[in-house]
Amino acid sequence: MMVFPVKARAPFRISFPNPSGTCKARENKADNMEEGQSASYTVDDALLSSGFGRFQILILSYAGIGLIAEAMEMMLLSFVGPSVQLEWKLTSHQESMITSVVFVGMLIGAYSWGVVSDNYGRRRGFLFTAIVTSGAGFLSAFAPNYVSLISLRFLVGIGLGGGPVLGSWFLEFVPAPTRGTWMVVFSAFWTVGTILEASLAWTVMPKFGWRWLLALSAIPSFLLLLFYAITPESPRFLCMKGRTSEAVDVLEKMARLNNVQLPSGRLVSDKNIELDEVSGSSESTTLLSGAEESDNLSEDQGSDFGGIKSVGKLLAPKLIRATLLLWMAFFGNAFAYYGIVLLTSELSNGNRICAKQDVESVNSTNASLYKNVFISSFAEIPGSFLSAMIVDRFGRKLSMASMLFTSCVFLFPLVFSLTDILTRISLFGARLCISASFTIVYIYAPEIYPTAVRTTGIGIASSVGRIGGILCPLVAVALVHSCQQTTAILLFELVIFLSGLAVSFFPFETKGCRLNDTEVDMN
C-alpha cells in the first residue's frame, strides 16, 4: 500500500448517513480501515474536514467559465443558422447540418477527452478542449463559405465534447454531503452562458451580423487558457495513479487556503483500502473478490489503448444495467433540451412559412426570435433553484423522473395551435423542467462510476446524448418547416417519457454517497 506521512494532528473521524446499502458498504469499508490503521485518511476524509471553502470557490469559478463557454457556443446555433441560411441561400437541410455537425464533433470529443482524462489527468483533458474550442470557434467567424464553416464548427464540437471533464474535475473536490447542491450551483453557470449569449445576439446580430457573434462567443474559451497554469490536478486521480505525494501537496494547499487542518495520519486511497481487505480475511465485506481486484490492478498498471479497457469496465456485469439506463437518460435529456431550444426559434419561423407570410415580416420575426430565446433562457434560473432544492432532499432518481414527466405535461399543449403567449409559456415551463433534469443527470452520472473510469463513463454517456443532439435539429427544423408541428411535438413527448421510465429503473440512489475509487455492483 502506497502511503505518505504528514505531520500528526488531532485524531479526526467523521461519518454521515447514507440512503442505500451500497453507500453503507463503502462506509463500512472505510471504517474497517480506520480501526486497523487509525493514523490514515482518504481523500473523502480530507474533503470533509476542509469543507467547501475558498479553494473550492476558485475551482468552481474556473470550471464555471468552461461551462459558460460551452453554453454560449451551443446557444449561438439558434441565431447563426437562420442568418447564414438567408445570407448564403441554404436549404433547410443545410441549415440543420450547421447544428448537427457540432453534435457529431461533440460525440467524438466526449469519448476521446474522457479517455485522455482518465489516463493522463483531468488538467490535460480540459487543456486540449480549451485549445480546440477557442481556436476553431474564433476562426469560424472568418469562414468564407458553407463547407469551411461546418468544418470549423465540427472542430468546435470536438472541443466542446470535453465539457464533462471539467464537471468531473470540480466534483472530485466537493465534500459528499453537499455535492448535489454545489453541482447544481456549478450547472447554473450554463444558465449564465445561455443568457449572456442571448443578450449578445440581441445586441450584436442586428448591427454587426453573425460573424461578430461567433468571434465574441469564443472569448470564455480563451479565458480557460489564460488561467490554466494555476489549476490543480484532481487528488483523487493522483491517488488512483499512485502519485500520493502529489495528491498530498494539492490537499495541503486546499487546507491552507481554507484555513483548516487535514486529518491526522497518512493519505491512502479507497483502492488501496480495497486491496488490503482482499488480502486479509474480511472477504465477506468486500465489494469485489480478490481475483477481480488482482485483475483490475494489473489492468490499471498497463496502458488503456483507445479506452478499450475502460469501456469494457462500463459494460461489465457490475455496471452494465446502470450504464445502459444512463445512456437512455442522456439521449432523452439532450434530445429534449436542444430540441426545445431550437423549437423556440423554429416554431415562429415555421409558422411564418406555413402561413405564407410576406417577406417583409422577416425582420419582425427575427426581432421576435431574439426576444423569445432571451425570455426562454431565463427559464433555466428557476430550473436551477428547483433542482437545488430537490436533488439532496428527494434524491437523484425521483428528482429527475418528476422533472421529465412534468416537461411532458408542459409540451403537450403545443400539439394544438396556440397563441404566441401560450406557446411561450409552454416552452418556458418545458425548458425549466428539462434543464433541471439535465442538471441532475450530470450530477448522478459521475457518482455511479469509480475514479478509474469516471470521465470515460461520463464522456460516453455524453456522446450518446450528442446523438440526440444530432437528431433533434432534423426534427425541430425539418418537421416544423414541413408544417408537421404536431408530429414533431409528439415525438419529443415520446422520447422524454421513455427517458423518465429509464430514470425510474436506475438501480442505485447516490444521494449522500462518497465517490468510489473501485468498482461497485450497481445491479
C-alpha positions as CSV (number, residue, x, y, z in Angstrom):
1,M,0.0,0.0,0.0
2,M,1.3,3.4,-1.0
3,V,1.3,5.9,1.9
4,F,2.8,9.3,2.5
5,P,3.4,10.6,6.0
6,V,2.3,14.1,7.1
7,K,2.6,16.0,10.4
8,A,0.5,14.3,13.1
9,R,-2.5,16.3,14.3
10,A,-5.5,15.7,16.5
11,P,-7.4,12.5,15.6
12,F,-10.3,13.0,13.2
13,R,-13.3,10.9,12.4
14,I,-16.5,11.8,10.7
15,S,-19.4,9.9,9.4
16,F,-22.7,10.8,7.7
17,P,-25.9,8.9,6.9
18,N,-26.3,7.2,3.6
19,P,-29.6,6.2,2.0
20,S,-28.6,2.9,0.3
21,G,-26.9,-0.3,1.2
22,T,-24.1,0.3,-1.3
23,C,-23.2,3.5,0.4
24,K,-23.2,1.7,3.7
25,A,-20.9,-0.9,2.3
26,R,-18.4,1.8,1.3
27,E,-18.5,3.4,4.7
28,N,-18.0,0.1,6.4
29,K,-15.0,-0.5,4.2
30,A,-13.5,2.9,5.3
31,D,-14.4,2.3,9.0
32,N,-12.7,-1.1,9.0
33,M,-9.6,0.5,7.6
34,E,-9.7,3.2,10.3
35,E,-10.0,0.6,13.0
36,G,-6.9,-1.2,11.7
37,Q,-4.9,1.9,11.0
38,S,-6.2,4.9,12.9
39,A,-3.4,7.1,11.6
40,S,-4.6,7.2,8.0
41,Y,-7.2,9.1,6.0
42,T,-8.7,9.1,2.5
43,V,-9.4,12.0,0.0
44,D,-13.0,11.9,1.2
45,D,-11.9,12.4,4.8
46,A,-9.7,15.4,3.7
47,L,-12.6,17.0,1.8
48,L,-15.0,16.5,4.7
49,S,-12.5,18.2,7.1
50,S,-11.9,21.0,4.7
51,G,-15.5,21.7,3.8
52,F,-16.4,24.0,0.9
53,G,-14.1,26.9,1.2
54,R,-12.1,29.4,-0.8
55,F,-10.2,26.7,-2.6
56,Q,-13.4,25.1,-3.9
57,I,-14.7,28.6,-4.9
58,L,-11.7,29.1,-7.1
59,I,-12.2,25.6,-8.6
60,L,-15.9,26.3,-9.2
61,S,-15.1,29.7,-10.9
62,Y,-12.7,28.1,-13.3
63,A,-14.9,25.1,-14.1
64,G,-17.9,27.6,-14.4
65,I,-16.1,29.6,-17.1
66,G,-15.7,26.4,-19.1
67,L,-19.5,25.7,-18.7
68,I,-20.3,29.3,-19.8
69,A,-18.1,28.8,-22.9
70,E,-19.9,25.6,-23.8
71,A,-23.3,27.1,-23.3
72,M,-22.5,30.2,-25.4
73,E,-21.1,28.0,-28.3
74,M,-24.3,25.9,-28.2
75,M,-26.8,28.7,-27.9
76,L,-25.4,30.7,-30.8
77,L,-26.6,27.9,-33.1
78,S,-30.1,29.2,-32.6
79,F,-29.1,32.5,-34.1
80,V,-26.4,31.6,-36.6
81,G,-28.4,29.0,-38.6
82,P,-31.3,31.2,-39.7
83,S,-28.9,34.1,-40.5
84,V,-26.5,32.0,-42.6
85,Q,-29.4,30.4,-44.4
86,L,-30.6,33.8,-45.6
87,E,-27.2,35.1,-46.5
88,W,-26.0,32.0,-48.4
89,K,-29.4,30.8,-49.7
90,L,-29.2,27.5,-47.9
91,T,-31.8,24.7,-47.8
92,S,-33.4,23.7,-44.5
93,H,-31.3,20.5,-44.6
94,Q,-28.1,22.6,-45.0
95,E,-29.2,24.8,-42.1
96,S,-29.8,21.7,-39.9
97,M,-26.3,20.5,-40.7
98,I,-24.7,23.6,-39.1
99,T,-26.1,22.4,-35.8
100,S,-25.9,18.7,-36.3
101,V,-22.2,18.7,-37.3
102,V,-21.4,20.3,-33.9
103,F,-23.1,17.4,-32.1
104,V,-21.2,14.9,-34.3
105,G,-17.9,16.6,-33.2
106,M,-19.1,16.5,-29.5
107,L,-19.9,12.8,-29.8
108,I,-16.3,12.1,-30.8
109,G,-14.8,14.6,-28.4
110,A,-16.8,13.4,-25.4
111,Y,-15.4,9.9,-25.7
112,S,-11.9,11.0,-26.7
113,W,-11.4,13.6,-23.9
114,G,-12.9,11.2,-21.3
115,V,-10.3,8.6,-22.2
116,V,-7.5,11.2,-22.2
117,S,-8.6,12.5,-18.7
118,D,-8.8,9.0,-17.2
119,N,-5.4,8.1,-18.4
120,Y,-3.4,11.3,-18.4
121,G,-5.1,13.6,-15.9
122,R,-8.1,15.9,-15.7
123,R,-6.0,19.0,-16.4
124,R,-4.5,17.7,-19.6
125,G,-8.0,16.8,-20.8
126,F,-9.6,20.3,-20.4
127,L,-6.4,22.0,-21.7
128,F,-6.8,20.4,-25.1
129,T,-10.5,21.1,-25.1
130,A,-9.9,24.8,-24.5
131,I,-7.3,25.0,-27.2
132,V,-9.5,23.3,-29.8
133,T,-12.7,25.2,-28.9
134,S,-11.2,28.7,-28.7
135,G,-9.1,28.3,-31.9
136,A,-11.8,26.8,-34.1
137,G,-14.5,29.0,-32.6
138,F,-12.7,32.2,-33.4
139,L,-11.6,31.0,-36.9
140,S,-15.2,30.1,-37.8
141,A,-16.0,33.8,-37.8
142,F,-13.9,34.1,-40.9
143,A,-15.3,31.2,-42.8
144,P,-15.6,32.1,-46.5
145,N,-18.1,29.5,-47.4
146,Y,-20.5,26.9,-46.2
147,V,-18.1,23.9,-46.3
148,S,-15.4,25.8,-44.3
149,L,-18.0,26.9,-41.7
150,I,-19.3,23.4,-41.0
151,S,-15.7,22.0,-40.9
152,L,-14.7,24.6,-38.3
153,R,-17.9,24.1,-36.3
154,F,-17.2,20.3,-36.3
155,L,-13.8,21.1,-34.7
156,V,-15.6,23.3,-32.1
157,G,-17.9,20.3,-31.4
158,I,-14.9,18.1,-30.7
159,G,-13.6,20.7,-28.2
160,L,-17.0,21.1,-26.6
161,G,-17.1,17.4,-26.1
162,G,-14.6,17.8,-23.3
163,G,-17.1,19.7,-21.2
164,P,-17.9,16.8,-18.8
165,V,-14.2,16.7,-17.9
166,L,-14.5,20.0,-16.1
167,G,-17.6,18.8,-14.3
168,S,-15.8,15.6,-13.0
169,W,-12.8,17.7,-12.0
170,F,-14.9,20.0,-9.9
171,L,-16.9,17.2,-8.5
172,E,-13.8,15.5,-7.1
173,F,-13.0,18.5,-4.9
174,V,-16.5,18.7,-3.3
175,P,-17.4,17.0,0.1
176,A,-20.0,14.3,-0.3
177,P,-22.8,15.8,2.0
178,T,-23.1,18.9,-0.1
179,R,-22.1,17.5,-3.5
180,G,-25.6,17.6,-5.1
181,T,-26.2,21.2,-4.1
182,W,-22.9,22.5,-5.3
183,M,-23.1,20.6,-8.6
184,V,-26.4,22.4,-9.2
185,V,-24.7,25.7,-8.5
186,F,-22.0,24.7,-11.0
187,S,-24.7,23.8,-13.5
188,A,-26.1,27.3,-13.0
189,F,-23.1,28.7,-15.0
190,W,-24.7,27.1,-18.1
191,T,-27.8,29.3,-17.5
192,V,-25.5,32.3,-17.2
193,G,-23.9,31.3,-20.5
194,T,-27.3,31.0,-22.3
195,I,-28.5,34.4,-21.0
196,L,-25.2,36.0,-22.0
197,E,-25.4,34.5,-25.5
198,A,-29.0,35.6,-26.0
199,S,-28.1,39.1,-24.8
200,L,-25.0,39.2,-27.0
201,A,-27.0,38.1,-30.0
202,W,-29.8,40.6,-29.4
203,T,-27.1,43.3,-29.2
204,V,-24.6,42.2,-31.9
205,M,-26.6,40.4,-34.6
206,P,-28.9,43.3,-35.8
207,K,-25.9,45.7,-36.3
208,F,-22.8,43.5,-37.0
209,G,-24.1,40.1,-38.1
210,W,-23.3,36.5,-37.3
211,R,-19.6,36.7,-37.8
212,W,-19.1,39.0,-34.9
213,L,-21.2,36.8,-32.7
214,L,-19.0,33.8,-33.5
215,A,-15.8,35.7,-32.7
216,L,-17.1,37.3,-29.4
217,S,-18.5,33.9,-28.2
218,A,-15.0,32.4,-28.3
219,I,-13.7,34.7,-25.5
220,P,-14.6,32.5,-22.5
221,S,-12.7,29.6,-24.0
222,F,-9.6,31.8,-24.2
223,L,-10.0,32.7,-20.5
224,L,-9.6,29.0,-19.7
225,L,-6.2,29.0,-21.4
226,L,-5.3,32.3,-19.6
227,F,-5.8,30.8,-16.1
228,Y,-4.8,27.2,-16.8
229,A,-1.4,27.4,-15.2
230,I,-2.9,27.9,-11.7
231,T,-5.3,24.9,-11.8
232,P,-4.5,21.9,-9.6
233,E,-4.8,18.2,-10.6
234,S,-7.5,16.1,-9.0
235,P,-6.1,14.5,-5.8
236,R,-8.4,11.5,-6.4
237,F,-6.9,10.9,-9.8
238,L,-3.4,11.3,-8.4
239,C,-4.1,8.7,-5.7
240,M,-5.6,6.4,-8.3
241,K,-2.4,6.6,-10.3
242,G,-0.1,6.0,-7.3
243,R,1.1,9.6,-7.2
244,T,0.1,10.0,-3.5
245,S,2.8,12.6,-2.6
246,E,1.4,14.9,-5.3
247,A,-2.1,14.4,-4.0
248,V,-1.0,15.4,-0.5
249,D,0.5,18.6,-1.9
250,V,-2.8,19.5,-3.5
251,L,-4.7,18.7,-0.3
252,E,-2.3,20.7,1.8
253,K,-2.8,23.7,-0.5
254,M,-6.5,23.3,-0.1
255,A,-6.3,23.1,3.7
256,R,-4.1,26.2,3.8
257,L,-6.4,28.2,1.6
258,N,-9.5,27.1,3.5
259,N,-7.7,27.8,6.9
260,V,-8.3,24.2,8.2
261,Q,-6.1,21.2,9.1
262,L,-6.0,17.9,7.3
263,P,-6.9,14.7,9.3
264,S,-4.0,13.2,11.1
265,G,-2.0,10.3,9.6
266,R,-1.2,9.2,6.1
267,L,-3.2,9.6,2.9
268,V,-4.4,6.3,1.4
269,S,-6.8,5.8,-1.5
270,D,-10.1,3.8,-1.4
271,K,-8.5,1.5,-4.0
272,N,-5.7,0.6,-1.6
273,I,-8.2,0.1,1.2
274,E,-10.0,-2.3,-1.1
275,L,-6.8,-4.2,-1.9
276,D,-5.9,-4.5,1.8
277,E,-9.3,-6.0,2.5
278,V,-8.9,-8.6,-0.3
279,S,-5.5,-9.6,1.1
280,G,-7.0,-10.0,4.6
281,S,-9.6,-12.3,6.0
282,S,-12.6,-10.0,5.6
283,E,-13.7,-11.3,2.3
284,S,-17.4,-11.1,3.1
285,T,-17.2,-7.3,3.4
286,T,-15.5,-6.6,0.1
287,L,-17.3,-5.2,-2.9
288,L,-15.1,-7.2,-5.3
289,S,-13.5,-10.6,-5.0
290,G,-9.7,-10.9,-4.6
291,A,-9.3,-12.3,-8.1
292,E,-11.2,-9.4,-9.6
293,E,-9.1,-6.9,-7.8
294,S,-5.9,-8.5,-8.9
295,D,-7.2,-8.3,-12.5
296,N,-8.1,-4.7,-12.0
297,L,-4.7,-3.8,-10.6
298,S,-2.9,-5.4,-13.5
299,E,-5.2,-3.5,-15.9
300,D,-4.5,-0.2,-14.3
301,Q,-0.8,-0.7,-14.5
302,G,-1.0,-1.2,-18.2
303,S,-1.9,1.3,-20.9
304,D,-5.5,1.6,-22.0
305,F,-5.2,1.9,-25.7
306,G,-8.2,3.8,-27.1
307,G,-10.0,3.4,-23.9
308,I,-11.0,-0.3,-24.7
309,K,-10.4,-1.5,-21.1
310,S,-12.4,1.4,-19.7
311,V,-15.3,0.7,-22.0
312,G,-15.1,-2.9,-21.0
313,K,-15.5,-2.0,-17.4
314,L,-18.5,0.2,-18.1
315,L,-20.2,-2.8,-19.8
316,A,-19.1,-5.3,-17.2
317,P,-21.9,-7.2,-15.3
318,K,-21.4,-4.9,-12.3
319,L,-22.2,-1.7,-14.2
320,I,-24.0,-2.6,-17.4
321,R,-27.5,-2.0,-16.2
322,A,-26.7,1.4,-14.8
323,T,-24.7,2.3,-17.9
324,L,-27.4,1.4,-20.4
325,L,-30.1,3.2,-18.5
326,L,-27.8,6.2,-18.1
327,W,-27.3,6.3,-21.9
328,M,-31.1,6.4,-22.4
329,A,-31.4,9.2,-19.9
330,F,-28.7,11.3,-21.6
331,F,-30.1,10.7,-25.0
332,G,-33.6,11.8,-23.9
333,N,-32.4,14.8,-22.0
334,A,-30.2,16.1,-24.8
335,F,-32.8,15.4,-27.5
336,A,-35.4,17.3,-25.5
337,Y,-33.3,20.2,-24.2
338,Y,-31.7,21.1,-27.5
339,G,-35.0,20.4,-29.3
340,I,-36.9,22.9,-27.0
341,V,-34.1,25.5,-27.6
342,L,-34.5,25.1,-31.4
343,L,-38.3,25.0,-31.2
344,T,-38.2,28.4,-29.6
345,S,-36.8,29.8,-32.9
346,E,-38.2,27.3,-35.4
347,L,-41.9,27.5,-34.3
348,S,-42.2,31.1,-35.2
349,N,-40.1,30.6,-38.4
350,G,-42.1,27.5,-39.3
351,N,-45.4,29.1,-38.6
352,R,-44.4,32.1,-40.9
353,I,-43.6,29.7,-43.7
354,C,-46.8,27.6,-43.2
355,A,-48.9,30.7,-43.0
356,K,-47.2,32.0,-46.2
357,Q,-46.5,35.4,-44.8
358,D,-44.8,38.1,-46.9
359,V,-41.1,38.5,-46.9
360,E,-41.5,41.9,-45.2
361,S,-42.3,40.1,-42.0
362,V,-38.9,38.5,-41.8
363,N,-37.3,41.4,-39.9
364,S,-40.1,41.4,-37.3
365,T,-39.8,37.6,-37.0
366,N,-36.1,38.0,-36.3
367,A,-36.7,40.6,-33.6
368,S,-39.3,38.2,-32.0
369,L,-36.7,35.4,-32.2
370,Y,-34.1,37.3,-30.1
371,K,-36.8,38.2,-27.6
372,N,-38.2,34.6,-27.4
373,V,-34.8,33.0,-26.9
374,F,-33.8,35.6,-24.4
375,I,-37.0,35.1,-22.3
376,S,-36.9,31.3,-22.5
377,S,-33.3,31.3,-21.4
378,F,-34.5,32.7,-18.1
379,A,-36.5,29.5,-17.5
380,E,-33.2,27.9,-16.5
381,I,-32.9,30.1,-13.5
382,P,-35.9,28.7,-11.6
383,G,-34.9,25.4,-13.0
384,S,-31.6,25.6,-11.2
385,F,-33.2,26.7,-8.0
386,L,-35.7,23.9,-8.2
387,S,-33.1,21.2,-8.8
388,A,-31.0,22.6,-5.9
389,M,-34.0,22.3,-3.6
390,I,-34.9,18.8,-4.5
391,V,-31.7,17.0,-5.5
392,D,-30.4,16.4,-2.0
393,R,-33.9,16.2,-0.4
394,F,-35.7,13.7,-2.6
395,G,-32.7,12.1,-4.3
396,R,-31.4,12.0,-7.8
397,K,-33.8,9.4,-9.2
398,L,-37.1,10.9,-8.0
399,S,-36.0,14.4,-8.9
400,M,-35.0,13.5,-12.5
401,A,-38.1,11.4,-13.2
402,S,-40.5,14.1,-11.9
403,M,-38.9,16.8,-14.0
404,L,-39.0,14.7,-17.1
405,F,-42.7,13.8,-16.7
406,T,-43.6,17.4,-15.9
407,S,-41.8,18.5,-19.0
408,C,-44.1,16.2,-21.0
409,V,-47.1,18.0,-19.5
410,F,-45.9,21.4,-20.5
411,L,-45.1,20.3,-24.1
412,F,-48.4,18.6,-24.8
413,P,-50.4,21.8,-25.4
414,L,-48.1,22.6,-28.4
415,V,-49.7,19.7,-30.2
416,F,-52.6,22.1,-30.8
417,S,-52.4,25.6,-32.4
418,L,-51.8,28.2,-29.7
419,T,-51.3,31.9,-29.5
420,D,-47.8,33.3,-29.2
421,I,-48.2,33.9,-25.4
422,L,-49.4,30.3,-24.7
423,T,-46.7,28.9,-26.9
424,R,-44.1,30.9,-25.0
425,I,-45.5,29.8,-21.6
426,S,-45.4,26.1,-22.7
427,L,-41.8,26.3,-23.9
428,F,-40.8,28.2,-20.8
429,G,-42.2,25.5,-18.5
430,A,-40.8,22.7,-20.6
431,R,-37.4,24.2,-20.7
432,L,-37.5,24.9,-16.9
433,C,-38.2,21.2,-16.2
434,I,-35.8,19.7,-18.8
435,S,-32.9,22.0,-17.7
436,A,-33.5,20.8,-14.1
437,S,-33.4,17.2,-15.2
438,F,-30.3,17.7,-17.4
439,T,-28.6,19.3,-14.4
440,I,-29.4,16.4,-12.1
441,V,-28.3,13.7,-14.6
442,Y,-24.9,15.3,-14.8
443,I,-24.7,15.1,-11.0
444,Y,-25.8,11.4,-11.0
445,A,-23.5,10.2,-13.7
446,P,-20.1,10.8,-12.1
447,E,-21.4,9.5,-8.8
448,I,-22.1,6.0,-10.0
449,Y,-18.7,5.3,-11.6
450,P,-15.3,4.6,-10.0
451,T,-12.5,7.1,-10.3
452,A,-10.6,5.0,-12.9
453,V,-13.4,5.2,-15.5
454,R,-15.4,8.2,-14.2
455,T,-14.7,10.7,-17.0
456,T,-14.7,7.9,-19.7
457,G,-18.2,6.9,-18.4
458,I,-19.5,10.4,-18.4
459,G,-17.9,11.1,-21.8
460,I,-19.5,8.1,-23.4
461,A,-22.9,8.9,-21.8
462,S,-22.5,12.4,-23.1
463,S,-21.6,11.1,-26.5
464,V,-24.9,9.1,-26.6
465,G,-26.6,12.4,-25.6
466,R,-24.9,14.1,-28.6
467,I,-26.6,11.6,-30.8
468,G,-29.9,13.0,-29.5
469,G,-28.5,16.5,-30.3
470,I,-27.6,15.4,-33.8
471,L,-31.2,14.1,-34.4
472,C,-33.2,16.9,-32.8
473,P,-32.3,19.6,-35.4
474,L,-33.7,17.3,-38.1
475,V,-36.9,17.1,-36.2
476,A,-37.2,20.7,-35.0
477,V,-36.2,22.2,-38.3
478,A,-37.4,19.7,-41.0
479,L,-40.8,18.7,-39.4
480,V,-41.7,22.3,-38.4
481,H,-40.7,23.7,-41.8
482,S,-42.8,20.9,-43.4
483,C,-45.8,22.2,-41.3
484,Q,-45.8,19.0,-39.2
485,Q,-45.6,20.6,-35.8
486,T,-47.9,18.0,-34.2
487,T,-45.7,15.1,-35.3
488,A,-42.6,16.9,-34.0
489,I,-44.1,17.6,-30.6
490,L,-45.5,14.0,-30.2
491,L,-42.0,12.7,-31.0
492,F,-40.5,14.9,-28.3
493,E,-43.2,13.7,-25.9
494,L,-42.4,10.0,-26.6
495,V,-38.6,10.4,-26.1
496,I,-39.0,12.4,-22.9
497,F,-41.5,9.9,-21.4
498,L,-39.2,6.9,-22.2
499,S,-36.3,8.7,-20.6
500,G,-38.4,9.2,-17.5
501,L,-39.1,5.5,-17.4
502,A,-35.4,4.7,-17.7
503,V,-34.6,7.0,-14.8
504,S,-37.2,5.2,-12.7
505,F,-35.4,2.0,-13.2
506,F,-31.9,3.3,-12.2
507,P,-30.6,0.6,-9.8
508,F,-28.9,2.9,-7.3
509,E,-29.6,6.2,-5.5
510,T,-26.4,8.2,-4.9
511,K,-27.7,10.9,-2.5
512,G,-25.1,11.3,0.3
513,C,-22.7,8.6,-1.0
514,R,-19.0,9.0,-1.1
515,L,-17.3,8.9,-4.5
516,N,-15.9,5.4,-5.1
517,D,-12.5,4.6,-6.3
518,T,-13.3,0.9,-7.0
519,E,-16.0,-0.9,-8.9
520,V,-19.3,-1.4,-7.2
521,D,-22.1,-3.8,-8.2
522,M,-24.8,-1.4,-9.4
523,N,-27.3,-4.2,-10.2
